[in-house]
């Protein structure tokens, strides 16, 4: 300023998200003149717009050397006379050719600005503009790194920092309740009413939470529909603290939100923890509150208090899910095959493909240890596709080796059967090689047919028309009815092992097995007894007319190469023939109805 001979200067700049430019800095020979210049150029004129507004709108450089110039406001005219200012210069601060601010300079000595001096001032304005951009971008980055832009609330990291300060200042008997809440079905609200409505809802939720807290430092927004708050509960007991926290959560969402003249009810799930019972530091408290929230989602509860045991189970489940994803990528799954044997001839008539996981650490794992996780995470669809492909490859390999043809049954989960393209994908695996004697069949549970019977029945009809046989697995353990059974396009009923293990000793077991077999005959269905482990069970199945037997009595599930050894013998006898007719008549008298 001293070099240019200017008495005062003011910088106005409009930051993102603001409607009008604000003073960002001012300097001058005397504070009085500087502040007067600051106020004068921002004061509204007769048109309602200030000098700054006009300059931002036009983006032009403005020079005034006459205090009586009618283009300037009266306030500026009076300033120039009272402060004895001979000239004013205003230069736009441009960002991408758009004026976002103005640099105003005032001089006492009257002088005409040369082109060189005006060019120099434009370069100064450019440097100021660049500096303002840098400062505001840095401020914006720092703000966005700590605060959510929609709600203005602290993000997770800053919330934890603040919580740590609260804990550090807490008394020895103080308790803090930390609650993490999540809005249910936020994606449905976005899809139904638009993303704008969803964003407005988040802002309204944040506003309602703010009204219940004296300090916004106690509130956080972790992204999406997930919020958190911490409250000092004083010296209350754990039960009193939990009850109070529940009351706060209920009060927040008891009433619907009015968004653009539309009432939107909001349901939430929440996870609760208490300091110091559930964590000694901020990070562990928030992590445990989030773990409790995950438990609430999984269990269907609206609010869950942290449980170390439940969290350990959740962590273990997540670790298992990760290992199973790797198992699929690294081809650690295997298929083992268990023969299905004709009860009369004792010869192999088919095999069932059973999934196994060869865990590098634990060895060969049975499906009961990992199948529930595959189903709950949706991985069962990808693994199911792999099972179909592997079973098809093994069956073709047996045929190419000249072994007796065999049909392989694969288990199909409800998630697979619901896929729109399931029939096409299954038939692609059979294209070009399957025959009536060699190919793939499917086994499904009754649960797979509960939700939309018409759609699934149509898929089964298409498969049967293509030569695929359909079996109901574990029959009798789910919901069944005669009218329902009559509608199903199936070929086989598999008697669950829980019934097989009760024969021939238990009267109830005998009656159940006989009833299932009689029912199957009425519908012209094949019956398979699962879990046959003794000669007595096999003989009973022969007696009551069961068609096939499957279980350890005949063979454990075998890898493809070992099953090939059995098939090399032309499906030879696996166990001794049934007892004599006289013995069976005698047994019938002993175990009959």
C-alpha positions in Angstrom: 0.0 0.0 0.0 2.8 2.4 0.8 4.3 1.8 -2.6 1.1 2.5 -4.4 0.1 5.4 -2.2 -3.2 3.9 -1.2 -4.9 4.9 2.1 -7.0 1.8 2.6 -7.8 -1.6 1.1 -10.6 -4.1 1.7 -11.0 -7.7 0.4 -14.5 -9.1 0.0 -14.9 -12.8 -0.9 -17.9 -15.1 -1.3 -17.2 -18.5 0.2 -19.0 -21.7 -1.1 -22.4 -22.1 0.5 -22.9 -18.4 1.3 -25.2 -16.1 -0.6 -23.2 -12.8 -0.2 -19.5 -11.9 -0.1 -18.0 -11.3 3.3 -15.1 -9.1 4.4 -12.0 -11.3 4.5 -9.5 -8.6 5.3 -8.9 -4.9 5.5 -5.9 -2.6 6.0 -5.1 1.2 5.9 -3.4 4.2 7.3 -6.0 4.8 10.0 -8.7 2.3 11.3 -11.4 4.9 10.9 -10.9 5.4 7.2 -10.5 1.7 6.6 -13.7 0.7 8.5 -15.6 3.5 6.8 -14.5 2.2 3.4 -15.5 -1.4 4.4 -19.0 -0.3 5.4 -19.5 2.2 2.6 -18.8 -0.1 -0.4 -21.1 -2.8 1.2 -24.0 -0.5 1.9 -27.1 -0.7 -0.3 -27.8 2.1 -2.7 -31.1 3.4 -4.1 -31.4 0.3 -6.3 -31.1 -2.0 -3.4 -27.7 -3.3 -4.5 -24.4 -2.3 -2.9 -21.3 -1.4 -4.9 -19.9 -4.8 -4.1 -23.0 -6.5 -5.4 -22.8 -4.5 -8.7 -19.1 -5.4 -9.2 -19.6 -9.1 -8.5 -22.5 -9.1 -10.9 -20.6 -7.4 -13.8 -17.1 -8.7 -13.1 -15.6 -5.5 -14.4 -12.8 -3.3 -13.1 -14.2 -0.1 -11.7 -12.3 3.2 -11.2 -13.8 6.4 -9.7 -12.0 9.7 -9.5 -15.0 11.9 -8.8 -16.9 11.9 -5.6 -20.0 13.3 -7.4 -20.1 10.4 -9.8 -23.9 9.5 -9.9 -23.0 5.8 -10.5 -21.8 5.4 -7.0 -24.0 5.3 -3.9 -24.4 8.3 -1.6 -22.7 6.5 1.1 -19.5 6.1 -1.0 -19.8 9.8 -2.2 -19.9 11.0 1.5 -17.0 8.8 2.4 -14.8 10.1 -0.4 -15.6 13.7 0.7 -15.2 13.2 4.4 -12.1 11.1 4.2 -10.7 13.3 1.4 -10.3 10.3 -0.9 -9.5 11.3 -4.4 -10.0 8.0 -6.1 -11.3 4.5 -5.6 -10.4 1.3 -7.5 -12.3 -2.0 -7.4 -11.0 -5.1 -9.1 -12.9 -8.4 -9.3 -11.4 -11.5 -7.8 -12.0 -14.1 -10.5 -12.3 -17.9 -10.2 -12.8 -19.7 -13.6 -13.8 -16.3 -15.1 -16.5 -15.8 -12.4 -16.3 -13.0 -9.9 -16.4 -14.3 -6.4 -15.0 -11.3 -4.7 -13.7 -7.7 -5.0 -10.4 -6.0 -4.0 -11.2 -2.3 -3.2 -8.4 0.3 -2.9 -8.7 4.0 -1.9 -6.2 6.8 -2.6 -5.9 10.3 -1.2 -3.9 11.9 -4.1 -5.6 12.5 -7.3 -3.9 10.7 -10.1 -4.9 9.1 -13.3 -4.2 5.4 -13.4 -1.9 4.5 -16.2 -2.3 1.3 -18.1 0.8 -0.2 -16.5 -0.4 0.6 -13.0 -3.9 -0.8 -13.8 -2.3 -4.0 -15.2 -0.2 -4.3 -12.0 -3.3 -3.9 -9.9 -5.0 -6.7 -11.9 -2.0 -8.9 -11.2 -2.3 -8.1 -7.5 -6.0 -9.0 -7.6 -5.1 -12.3 -9.3 -2.7 -13.1 -6.6 -5.2 -12.3 -3.9 -7.8 -14.4 -5.7 -5.4 -17.4 -5.8 -4.6 -17.0 -2.1 -8.3 -16.8 -1.2 -9.0 -20.0 -3.2 -6.2 -21.8 -1.5 -7.3 -20.7 2.0 -10.9 -21.6 1.4 -10.1 -24.9 -0.2 -7.9 -25.8 2.7 -10.7 -24.8 5.1 -13.2 -26.8 3.2 -11.0 -29.9 3.1 -10.4 -29.6 6.9 -14.2 -29.2 7.5 -15.2 -32.1 5.3 -12.6 -34.3 6.9 -14.2 -33.8 10.3 -17.9 -32.9 9.6 -20.7 -34.4 7.5 -21.6 -31.7 4.9 -25.4 -32.5 5.0 -25.9 -32.4 8.8 -22.9 -30.4 10.0 -22.3 -33.1 12.6 -19.0 -34.6 13.6 -17.8 -37.6 11.7 -16.8 -40.8 13.5 -13.1 -39.8 14.1 -14.0 -36.4 15.6 -16.9 -37.9 17.6 -14.4 -40.3 19.2 -11.9 -37.5 19.9 -14.6 -35.5 21.7 -15.8 -38.6 23.6 -12.3 -39.1 24.8 -12.3 -35.6 26.2 -15.6 -36.2 28.0 -14.3 -39.4 29.5 -11.0 -37.7 30.6 -13.1 -35.1 32.5 -15.6 -37.5 33.9 -15.7 -38.1 37.7 -14.7 -41.5 39.2 -18.3 -42.6 39.5 -19.7 -41.0 36.3 -21.3 -43.1 33.7 -21.6 -42.3 30.0 -24.1 -43.9 27.7 -23.0 -44.1 24.1 -25.7 -45.0 21.5 -25.3 -45.7 17.8 -28.5 -45.6 15.9 -29.3 -46.6 12.3 -32.4 -45.5 10.2 -34.1 -48.6 8.8 -34.9 -48.8 5.1 -33.3 -45.5 4.2 -32.6 -46.8 0.8 -36.4 -47.5 0.3 -37.1 -43.9 1.3 -34.5 -42.7 -1.3 -36.0 -45.0 -4.0 -39.6 -44.1 -3.2 -39.4 -40.3 -2.7 -36.0 -39.4 -4.3 -32.6 -38.8 -2.9 -33.4 -35.1 -2.1 -36.1 -36.3 0.3 -33.7 -38.8 1.9 -31.1 -36.0 2.4 -33.7 -33.7 3.9 -34.8 -36.5 6.2 -31.2 -36.8 7.5 -31.1 -33.1 8.1 -34.4 -33.2 10.0 -33.1 -36.2 12.1 -29.9 -34.2 12.9 -32.0 -31.2 13.9 -34.2 -33.2 16.2 -31.2 -34.8 17.9 -29.6 -31.4 18.3 -32.7 -30.0 20.1 -32.3 -32.7 22.7 -28.7 -32.0 23.4 -27.3 -28.8 24.9 -23.9 -29.4 23.1 -23.6 -30.6 19.6 -20.2 -32.0 20.6 -22.2 -35.0 22.0 -23.6 -35.9 18.6 -22.1 -37.5 15.6 -23.1 -38.6 12.1 -21.2 -41.7 10.8 -22.5 -41.5 7.3 -25.7 -42.8 5.6 -28.5 -43.1 8.2 -26.1 -43.9 11.1 -25.9 -41.4 14.0 -24.3 -41.5 17.4 -24.7 -39.6 20.7 -23.1 -39.7 24.1 -24.8 -38.5 27.3 -23.4 -38.1 30.8 -25.7 -40.2 33.0 -24.1 -39.0 36.3 -24.0 -41.7 39.0 -27.0 -43.8 37.8 -26.8 -47.5 38.0 -26.3 -49.5 34.8 -30.0 -50.4 34.5 -31.1 -46.8 35.1 -28.6 -45.6 32.5 -29.9 -48.1 29.9 -33.5 -47.1 30.6 -32.7 -43.4 30.3 -30.9 -44.0 27.0 -33.8 -46.0 25.6 -36.2 -43.2 26.6 -34.1 -40.7 24.6 -34.0 -42.9 21.5 -37.8 -43.5 21.8 -38.5 -39.7 22.1 -36.4 -38.9 19.1 -38.3 -41.1 16.7 -41.7 -41.4 18.3 -43.3 -38.9 15.8 -43.0 -39.0 12.0 -40.9 -36.4 10.2 -42.6 -33.8 8.0 -40.6 -33.5 4.8 -42.0 -31.2 2.1 -45.6 -31.7 3.3 -45.2 -35.5 3.5 -45.2 -37.4 6.8 -42.4 -40.0 6.9 -42.3 -42.3 9.9 -38.8 -43.5 10.8 -37.9 -46.7 12.6 -34.4 -47.2 13.9 -32.2 -49.9 15.4 -29.7 -49.0 18.0 -26.7 -50.4 19.9 -25.9 -49.2 23.5 -22.8 -49.3 25.7 -22.0 -47.8 29.1 -18.7 -46.3 30.2 -16.8 -47.7 32.0 -18.5 -51.1 32.0 -18.2 -51.8 28.2 -15.0 -50.0 27.4 -12.3 -47.8 29.0 -11.6 -45.6 26.0 -13.6 -43.8 23.3 -12.6 -46.1 20.4 -13.6 -49.3 22.2 -16.9 -47.8 23.4 -17.9 -46.8 19.8 -16.7 -50.1 18.4 -18.8 -52.0 21.0 -21.8 -49.8 20.3 -21.5 -50.6 16.6 -21.2 -54.3 17.5 -24.4 -54.1 19.5 -26.1 -52.4 16.5 -25.0 -55.2 14.2 -26.5 -57.7 16.7 -29.7 -55.7 16.7 -29.9 -55.9 12.9 -29.1 -59.6 12.8 -31.6 -60.5 15.6 -34.4 -58.2 14.4 -34.5 -56.3 17.8 -34.9 -52.5 17.8 -32.3 -52.0 20.6 -29.5 -54.1 21.9 -27.2 -53.7 24.8 -23.6 -54.7 24.1 -22.7 -58.3 25.0 -19.1 -59.4 24.9 -20.2 -63.0 24.1 -22.5 -61.9 21.2 -19.8 -59.7 19.9 -17.3 -62.5 20.0 -19.7 -64.7 18.0 -20.3 -61.9 15.5 -16.5 -61.3 15.1 -16.1 -65.1 14.6 -18.9 -65.2 12.1 -17.3 -62.3 10.1 -13.9 -64.1 10.2 -15.6 -67.3 8.9 -17.3 -65.4 6.1 -14.0 -63.9 5.0 -12.4 -67.4 5.0 -15.3 -68.8 3.0 -14.9 -66.1 0.4 -11.2 -67.0 0.1 -12.1 -70.7 0.0 -14.3 -70.1 -3.1 -11.5 -68.0 -4.8 -8.8 -70.6 -3.9 -10.9 -73.6 -4.8 -10.8 -75.2 -1.3 -14.3 -76.7 -1.7 -14.7 -80.3 -2.6 -17.6 -82.6 -3.6 -18.0 -86.0 -2.0 -20.5 -88.5 -3.3 -22.7 -90.9 -1.3 -24.4 -93.8 -3.1 -28.2 -94.3 -3.1 -28.8 -98.0 -3.1 -31.8 -100.0 -4.3 -33.2 -101.7 -1.2 -34.1 -104.9 -3.0 -31.1 -105.4 -5.4 -28.6 -103.6 -3.1 -27.1 -102.0 -6.2 -26.1 -98.3 -6.7 -28.9 -96.4 -8.5 -27.6 -92.9 -8.0 -25.4 -90.7 -5.8 -25.8 -87.4 -3.9 -23.2 -84.7 -4.2 -22.3 -83.4 -0.7 -20.3 -80.2 -0.2 -17.1 -80.2 1.9 -14.5 -77.5 2.7 -10.9 -78.4 3.1 -9.8 -75.6 5.4 -5.9 -75.3 5.3 -5.9 -74.9 9.2 -8.7 -77.2 10.4 -8.8 -79.8 7.6 -11.9 -81.3 6.1 -15.0 -79.4 7.3 -18.5 -80.8 7.3 -21.3 -78.5 5.9 -22.9 -78.0 9.3 -19.9 -75.9 10.3 -20.1 -73.4 7.4 -23.4 -73.9 5.4 -25.4 -71.5 7.7 -22.9 -68.7 7.0 -23.0 -69.4 3.3 -26.8 -69.1 3.3 -27.0 -66.0 5.5 -24.5 -64.1 3.5 -25.7 -65.0 0.1 -22.5 -66.8 -0.8 -24.6 -70.0 -1.2 -25.5 -68.8 -4.7 -21.9 -68.6 -5.9 -20.9 -71.8 -4.1 -24.1 -73.5 -5.5 -23.1 -72.6 -9.1 -19.7 -74.1 -8.3 -21.3 -77.3 -7.0 -23.4 -77.7 -10.2 -20.4 -77.2 -12.4 -18.1 -79.6 -10.4 -20.8 -82.3 -10.3 -21.3 -82.0 -14.1 -17.5 -82.3 -14.6 -17.2 -85.4 -12.4 -20.1 -87.1 -14.0 -18.7 -86.5 -17.4 -15.3 -87.8 -16.3 -16.8 -91.1 -15.1 -18.5 -91.5 -18.4 -15.3 -90.8 -20.4 -13.6 -93.5 -18.2 -16.1 -96.1 -19.3 -17.8 -96.4 -15.9 -21.4 -97.4 -15.5 -23.5 -94.2 -16.0 -25.0 -92.7 -12.9 -27.2 -89.8 -12.0 -25.9 -87.2 -9.5 -28.3 -85.3 -7.2 -27.2 -81.8 -6.1 -28.7 -79.8 -3.3 -30.3 -76.5 -4.4 -30.8 -73.7 -1.9 -33.9 -71.5 -1.8 -31.8 -68.6 -2.9 -30.6 -70.4 -6.0 -34.1 -71.6 -6.9 -35.4 -68.0 -6.7 -32.9 -66.8 -9.3 -34.8 -65.7 -12.4 -32.3 -67.5 -14.7 -31.8 -70.6 -12.5 -33.3 -73.1 -15.0 -31.2 -71.8 -17.9 -28.0 -71.8 -15.9 -28.7 -75.4 -14.6 -29.5 -76.7 -18.1 -26.3 -75.1 -19.5 -24.3 -77.3 -17.2 -26.0 -80.4 -18.9 -25.9 -79.3 -22.5 -24.3 -81.7 -24.9 -23.7 -84.7 -22.6 -26.5 -85.7 -20.3 -28.6 -88.8 -20.9 -31.6 -90.5 -19.1 -29.0 -92.7 -17.3 -26.3 -90.1 -16.6 -26.9 -86.4 -15.6 -27.8 -84.1 -12.8 -30.9 -84.1 -10.6 -31.8 -81.7 -7.9 -32.8 -82.0 -4.3 -34.7 -79.1 -2.6 -36.2 -78.7 0.9 -39.9 -77.9 1.6 -38.8 -74.4 2.8 -37.6 -73.6 -0.7 -41.2 -73.7 -1.9 -42.9 -71.6 0.8 -42.8 -68.1 -0.5 -44.0 -68.2 -4.1 -45.3 -71.6 -5.0 -46.5 -70.8 -8.5 -43.2 -69.4 -9.7 -41.0 -72.2 -8.3 -43.4 -74.9 -9.5 -43.1 -73.6 -13.0 -39.3 -73.8 -12.8 -39.5 -77.4 -11.5 -41.8 -78.3 -14.4 -39.3 -76.9 -16.9 -36.5 -79.0 -15.4 -38.5 -82.2 -15.3 -39.6 -81.7 -18.9 -35.8 -81.6 -19.7 -35.2 -84.9 -17.9 -34.1 -83.6 -14.5 -35.5 -85.5 -11.6 -36.6 -83.5 -8.5 -36.5 -84.7 -5.0 -37.9 -83.2 -1.7 -35.1 -83.5 0.8 -35.7 -84.1 4.5 -39.4 -84.7 3.9 -41.5 -84.5 7.0 -39.5 -81.9 8.9 -41.1 -78.9 7.3 -44.7 -77.8 6.5 -46.4 -80.3 4.2 -50.0 -81.0 3.1 -51.6 -83.3 0.7 -53.0 -80.5 -1.5 -49.5 -79.0 -1.6 -47.8 -82.2 -2.4 -50.2 -82.9 -5.2 -49.2 -79.6 -6.9 -45.4 -80.2 -6.8 -43.7 -81.6 -10.0 -41.5 -84.0 -8.1 -40.2 -87.6 -8.5 -38.8 -88.5 -5.1 -39.4 -88.1 -1.3 -36.3 -88.4 0.9 -37.2 -89.7 4.4 -35.3 -87.6 6.9 -32.6 -89.3 9.0 -34.4 -88.3 12.3 -37.1 -90.8 11.4 -34.8 -93.4 10.0 -32.8 -93.6 13.3 -36.0 -94.5 15.2 -36.7 -97.7 13.3 -37.3 -100.5 13.9 -37.2 -99.9 17.7 -39.6 -96.9 18.1 -43.3 -97.4 17.3 -43.7 -93.7 16.4 -40.8 -93.8 14.0 -42.1 -96.9 12.3 -45.5 -95.4 11.8 -44.1 -92.1 10.4 -41.9 -94.0 7.9 -44.7 -96.2 6.8 -47.0 -93.2 6.4 -44.5 -91.3 4.2 -43.9 -94.4 2.0 -47.7 -95.0 1.6 -48.2 -91.3 0.7 -45.4 -91.5 -1.8 -46.9 -94.6 -3.4 -50.2 -92.8 -3.8 -48.5 -90.1 -5.8 -46.2 -92.5 -7.6 -43.1 -91.2 -6.1 -39.8 -92.9 -5.3 -38.7 -93.0 -1.6 -35.2 -92.7 -0.3 -34.3 -93.4 3.3 -31.5 -91.2 4.6 -29.1 -92.0 7.4 -29.4 -95.8 7.2 -26.6 -97.2 9.4 -27.6 -100.7 10.4 -28.7 -103.9 8.7 -31.9 -103.8 10.8 -32.9 -100.4 9.5 -32.2 -101.6 5.9 -34.3 -104.7 6.4 -37.2 -102.6 7.8 -37.1 -100.3 4.8 -37.2 -103.4 2.5 -40.2 -104.7 4.5 -42.3 -101.5 4.3 -41.5 -101.0 0.6 -39.0 -98.2 0.6 -37.2 -97.9 -2.8 -33.7 -96.7 -2.0 -31.4 -96.5 1.0 -28.6 -94.0 1.7 -26.3 -94.0 4.6 -23.1 -95.1 6.3 -24.2 -98.8 6.1 -23.5 -98.6 2.4 -20.7 -96.0 2.2 -19.5 -92.8 3.7 -19.4 -89.9 1.2 -16.4 -90.4 -1.0 -14.3 -88.2 -3.3 -14.9 -88.5 -7.0 -11.9 -90.8 -7.5 -12.9 -93.2 -4.8 -16.5 -93.4 -5.9 -15.2 -94.4 -9.3 -13.9 -97.6 -7.7 -17.4 -98.5 -6.7 -18.8 -97.7 -10.1 -16.1 -99.9 -11.8 -17.8 -102.9 -10.2 -21.0 -102.1 -12.1 -22.8 -100.8 -9.1 -22.2 -104.1 -7.3 -23.8 -105.2 -4.0 -22.7 -103.1 -1.0 -24.3 -105.1 1.8 -25.6 -108.6 2.3 -29.0 -109.6 0.9 -32.2 -109.2 3.0 -33.2 -111.8 5.5 -35.4 -114.8 4.5 -39.1 -114.3 3.9 -39.9 -116.2 7.1 -37.6 -113.9 9.2 -39.2 -110.8 7.7 -42.8 -112.1 8.4 -41.7 -112.7 12.0 -40.1 -109.2 12.2 -43.3 -107.7 10.8 -45.3 -109.3 13.6 -42.8 -107.8 16.1 -42.5 -104.2 14.7 -45.8 -103.8 12.8 -48.4 -101.1 13.4 
